[in-house]
């Protein structure tokens, strides 16, 4: 009969050991879950940062295109102004020549 309690004691010790192992496994699983949660949060932050960067790049490209169009418009306006100025300069020269001829013909003062 003494063998019986000893066997029960061993079973009880084994059960306690198994319970401890289960508890340790549960703790390990909890730590793994916490790590996964932190990893997911980090991944979400990285994704948000990536999305923000892509949006910023798109906005900068749009601004760059607008600025490029403005620059082209200003260049066109400057070229048109230069042509107009050159035309006015030629007209002034023509008028000055006409006035000189008119004066040299004796019609001037």
C-alpha positions in Angstrom: 0.0 0.0 0.0 2.9 2.3 0.6 3.6 2.0 -3.1 0.2 3.5 -3.9 0.6 6.8 -2.1 4.1 7.1 -3.6 2.7 6.6 -7.1 -0.1 9.1 -6.4 2.6 11.6 -5.1 4.5 11.1 -8.3 1.4 11.7 -10.4 0.6 14.8 -8.4 4.2 16.1 -8.8 3.9 15.4 -12.6 0.6 17.2 -12.8 2.0 20.2 -10.9 5.0 20.2 -13.3 2.7 20.0 -16.3 0.7 22.9 -14.9 3.9 24.9 -14.4 4.9 24.1 -18.0 1.4 25.2 -19.2 1.7 28.4 -17.2 5.1 29.1 -18.7 3.9 28.3 -22.2 0.9 30.7 -21.6 3.3 33.4 -20.4 5.5 32.8 -23.4 2.5 33.0 -25.7 1.5 36.3 -24.0 5.0 37.7 -24.5 4.9 36.6 -28.2 1.5 38.3 -28.6 2.8 41.5 -27.0 5.7 41.4 -29.4 3.4 40.8 -32.3 1.2 43.7 -31.2 4.3 46.0 -31.0 5.5 44.8 -34.3 2.0 45.5 -35.9 2.0 49.0 -34.3 5.4 49.7 -35.7 4.4 48.3 -39.1 1.3 50.6 -39.0 3.4 53.6 -38.2 5.9 52.8 -41.0 3.0 52.4 -43.4 1.5 55.7 -42.3 4.8 57.4 -42.7 5.2 55.8 -46.2 1.7 57.0 -47.2 2.5 60.5 -45.9 5.8 60.6 -47.8 4.1 59.4 -51.0 1.4 62.1 -50.6 4.1 64.7 -50.0 5.9 63.6 -53.1 2.7 63.8 -55.1 2.0 67.3 -53.7 5.6 68.4 -54.5 5.3 67.1 -58.0 2.1 69.0 -58.5 3.7 72.2 -57.2 6.7 71.6 -59.4 4.5 71.2 -62.4 2.6 74.4 -61.5 5.8 76.3 -61.0 7.2 74.9 -64.3 4.0 76.1 -66.0 4.3 79.5 -64.3 8.0 79.7 -65.4 7.1 78.9 -69.0 4.3 81.5 -68.9 6.7 84.1 -67.5 9.3 83.2 -70.1 6.7 83.5 -72.9 5.6 86.9 -71.5 9.2 88.1 -71.2 9.9 87.0 -74.8 6.7 88.8 -76.0 7.7 91.9 -74.1 11.1 91.8 -75.6 9.7 91.5 -79.1 7.3 94.4 -78.3 10.2 96.5 -77.0 12.3 95.7 -80.1 9.4 96.7 -82.3 8.9 99.9 -80.4 12.6 100.6 -80.7 12.5 100.1 -84.4 9.4 102.4 -84.7 11.2 105.0 -82.7 14.3 104.7 -85.0 12.0 105.0 -88.0 10.3 108.1 -86.5 13.6 109.6 -85.6 14.9 109.1 -89.2 11.7 110.6 -90.6 12.1 113.6 -88.3 15.7 114.0 -89.3 14.9 113.8 -93.0 12.0 116.2 -92.6 14.3 118.7 -90.9 17.1 118.2 -93.4 14.6 118.8 -96.2 14.2 122.3 -94.7 10.8 121.6 -93.2 12.1 121.7 -89.6 12.7 124.5 -87.2 
